């Protein structure tokens, strides 16, 4: 068999939002460039802090290739499987895709009827059929070394399955990671894979509410706890945990984030403030380096300093060294650990998101005086970036990726195909011949018509303060509310 491993698909790497001098935020993806030693830099396995009404199944220590079963009750709203590395190779090398960080992901998941819900080898080629992912029971498309998470539902088909009632009874998963997948694939480089990985595996089952709604079994509303963790470094103008409660810009950031989450029916509940450990704050004082996406990378090690609990952790940093992730003319403003994050399990090397504070003070005396959301206000822009990254943590992908050739796995989200929505069609990534520098879709192009839209969606790949609204569709909101971080 041959595993498709060309560029960021089928395992999309962690994504970052970038800010240009024109106030435009862009999200781009990159891959590992600095492999770390096998088994290095991982944290001890975290235990789930899910509410008592949830079911948490600890499957314990399992080697890659091993199968394990768990029981799903009737009326379950979501199934989340988290693999936390106890011992694992740092990377995997393919003959056609090069060296990639060793992502943790089950090889296969089956339900009690024997139906295959997920198989890493049968993920469709979305570049050939952009709508194919909407028909999958489960999509996994992220880089997640050290700690990997899958949550069902995250596709239109999965939402239908949940609405009809997930098959109750004994489900089975097979433990795996990208190095093990490589060892089973015909395009694995000599010595590029490994079958020795060992993971601690946890399953979190979120109960449905049993109410009839647009999405049966998924609650119509929920609450989300967030901890903001400050890495202000030597800049005395930036907030800390001690000053945040009385800082008007931080308070506006929190209020605006709460308003954006309400678009999904989610209430921002408990908000806490903390400081990043001094040693880590000093390490990233000149910017969080994103060039290494392995477990030893600065982002992963920052996320690993998160406190225990069910909250989602938002690390507020002084800026980023993007390692070439952002398109020309942009700067990274935020980055998620993986899609989705390990909800209710913290700390781990994927426990949260990081957002830049560089624009927090912008417009404090002008545009931020209005009581309504204004993306040209720095605090509101930081809130928008935070909400976008939380969307990823809760399981959402971009409605349109930057090249306009790939889209999310939800049918009701708007799309903006490059060949249809730009006048520079010969520069589209799917043009023949392929351009050396593909065209990237702008929000102007993707708010032009009903067939070229989505630029105002919270999960569009680009943020333009002139067009940002933060809209979410019904399916996007349902995916977010089904996540076990929302209670």
C-alpha positions, 0 to 999 in steps of 0.5 A: 500500500502507498500512503499519500503524504504529499506536503501538508495532506493528509496530515495538515500541520499546525496552522498560524494566523498572520498579520500584515502591516495593512491589518490583514491576518493570514493563516498558513501551514508549514512542516517540521525542519528540526527533528528532535531525538526519539521520545524527547520532550513529551510530558507525562500523560494528563488525565481528563478533567471532563465533567462528571456527566461525561464518560472517561475511558482510560485504555492505558499503555498501548503499543502502536498496532494494538487494538482496544475497545470501548463502549459507547452509550446510546445518545452520545454527542461526541467521541474523542480519542487522545493518544499521549506519547510515552515513547515514540520516534520524533519523525517519519520519512517518506520517499515523496514527502520528506521528513514529517513530525511523527503525528499520533493518530489511530490507524482505524476506528470501527463501530459495533456494526463493523462499519469503518468510521476512520482509516488513515489509508483511505482518506480521500484526495481532497484536491481531486474531489473537494467535497469528498471530505464532507462525506467522511464519518471522520476527518483527521488532517493535522500535525500532532506529534506527542499528543494526537486527538480525533473527535467525532463529529467534525464532518457533515456526514458525522453530524448526520450520524450523531443526529441519527444516534451513534451505534451504541455498544463496543467500538474498536480503535487501533493505536498508531502514529505516522512512523508506524503508518510509514512502516506499513506504507510502500513509500516509506524511506528506508529506516523512515518508519518505526513500529515501537511507539507506545501511547497512553490512550484515553477516550472521552464520551460526551453525552447528548442532551436528548432534545430535538433541535437542528442537530439532535443529541448535540446541545444547543448551547454550552459553556467554555472555560479559558485560561489566558497565560501571559508571556509578557517578557521584558516589555512593561507595557504588556499585561501580566496575570496580576494586571490583567483584571484591571487592564481595559484592553484585556477586559475588552479582549475577553468581552469581545471573545465572549461575543464571538463565541456566542455566534456558536451558542457558546458562553465564555464561562470561567476566565482565569489569568496566569503567567508563563513560567519565567524560564519559558517566558525568557526563552521566547522573549524575542518571539516564539520560534515556530520552525520546529514542529516536533515535540521539542519545538518552542510552541509545543514546549510552551503549550506543555506548561499549561495548568491541569484542568478542562479549560482551553489555554490561550498563551499570549506572547510578544510575537512569533518567529514564523520560520517561513510559515506566513506568506510574503508581507505578513507576520504570524499573529496566532497559532494552534497546537493541532486540530482538534486539541486534546480537550479536557486533558492538560498539560500536554505538548498540544494543550492550547493555542498561542496568540500575539499581543503585538496589537493589543494596545492599538486604537485604545484611545480611538477605535476601541471607544465604541461599545460595538465590536470593531476589528480595527481596535487592537483588542478586538483583533486579538479577540478575533485571532483567539476565537479563530484559533479556539475554533481549530482547537474545537475541531474546525478547519478553514472554510477555504484554504489560502490557495482556494483549492481545499475546503473544510468538511462541512456542506453548509460552509461557503467556499471560494474556489480559485479558478472560479473567484479570481481573475488570475486563474493561470496563477491558481495552484491547480492551474496547468502548468502549476505556478511557482508561487500560487495565488492566495485568495483575498477576502475581497475576492471571497466576499464578492458574490454568493458563489465566491464567499466565506471571506467574512467567516471566522474560519476563513484563512485570512483576516481583513479588518475591513471585512471581518465579521466572524460568522459561523454556519450551523454545522460549524457551531454544532461541531464546536458545541459537540467538543468535550471542552464545551460543557 
